[in-house]
Amino acid sequence: MLGEEHPSFATSCNNLAGLYRAMGRYEEAESLFKQAVEILTAALGPDHPNTKTGRDNYDLFLKERSSSD
C-alpha cells in the first residue's frame, strides 16, 4: 500500500533480512539488507538515524560473512 520506496517497506526488508541471516539464507539476506539501505538513503538521506541503523545492520552482516569464509 505504501510502495516499495517507503521507509516502512525498507524496515520490513531489513527485518526479513535479519530472519534470513539467522536461517542461513545469506544470499537472500544480503539482497534485502542492500535494498533496505538503498531505500532508506533515498527516502531519508544518508545521515538519518534509520538509515544509519540499516547500514549498520548491513555492515555487521558483511563482517560476519567475511569472517566465516
Backbone torsions as a table, in degrees:
resi	resn	phi	psi	omega
1	MET	NA	-41.1	-179.6
2	LEU	-82.2	-23.4	179.1
3	GLY	99.9	160.7	-175.0
4	GLU	-77.9	-1.6	178.1
5	GLU	-105.9	3.2	-177.6
6	HIS	-83.5	141.3	179.2
7	PRO	-56.3	-31.3	178.1
8	SER	-66.4	-34.5	175.1
9	PHE	-65.2	-40.8	178.3
10	ALA	-61.9	-40.1	177.4
11	THR	-61.9	-40.8	177.3
12	SER	-64.0	-40.6	176.9
13	CYS	-61.3	-44.4	180.0
14	ASN	-61.5	-43.8	-179.6
15	ASN	-65.8	-42.2	178.4
16	LEU	-65.7	-37.2	177.1
17	ALA	-61.0	-41.0	177.5
18	GLY	-62.3	-38.9	176.6
19	LEU	-65.4	-45.9	178.9
20	TYR	-61.2	-38.5	177.9
21	ARG	-60.6	-45.2	-179.8
22	ALA	-64.5	-28.9	179.9
23	MET	-86.5	-5.7	-178.7
24	GLY	83.8	13.1	179.3
25	ARG	-93.6	70.2	-167.3
26	TYR	-67.8	-37.7	179.9
27	GLU	-63.9	-43.5	178.5
28	GLU	-66.7	-39.9	179.0
29	ALA	-61.9	-46.6	-178.4
30	GLU	-61.1	-43.5	179.6
31	SER	-59.8	-43.4	-178.5
32	LEU	-72.3	-38.9	175.7
33	PHE	-59.2	-46.1	-179.0
34	LYS	-62.7	-44.2	179.6
35	GLN	-61.8	-42.8	179.8
36	ALA	-60.1	-46.1	-179.7
37	VAL	-63.5	-42.0	179.6
38	GLU	-62.3	-44.6	179.7
39	ILE	-64.7	-47.6	-178.7
40	LEU	-62.0	-41.1	179.3
41	THR	-63.1	-44.5	-179.4
42	ALA	-68.0	-39.9	-174.1
43	ALA	-82.7	-36.8	-171.8
44	LEU	-115.7	-16.2	-176.8
45	GLY	96.1	158.8	-174.2
46	PRO	-70.7	-19.8	-175.5
47	ASP	-100.4	0.6	179.8
48	HIS	-69.0	142.3	-179.2
49	PRO	-56.5	-37.5	178.7
50	ASN	-66.9	-36.9	177.0
51	THR	-65.7	-43.3	179.4
52	LYS	-62.6	-39.9	178.1
53	THR	-63.1	-45.4	178.2
54	GLY	-61.1	-42.9	179.2
55	ARG	-66.3	-40.0	177.9
56	ASP	-61.8	-42.0	178.2
57	ASN	-62.2	-43.4	179.5
58	TYR	-65.6	-44.4	179.5
59	ASP	-62.2	-41.1	177.7
60	LEU	-62.8	-42.6	177.0
61	PHE	-58.8	-47.6	-179.3
62	LEU	-62.7	-39.8	178.9
63	LYS	-64.1	-45.0	178.3
64	GLU	-60.5	-41.7	-178.4
65	ARG	-67.1	-41.1	-177.7
66	SER	-70.7	-31.1	179.3
67	SER	-77.9	-18.4	179.2
68	SER	-92.3	-9.1	179.6
69	ASP	-79.8	NA	NA
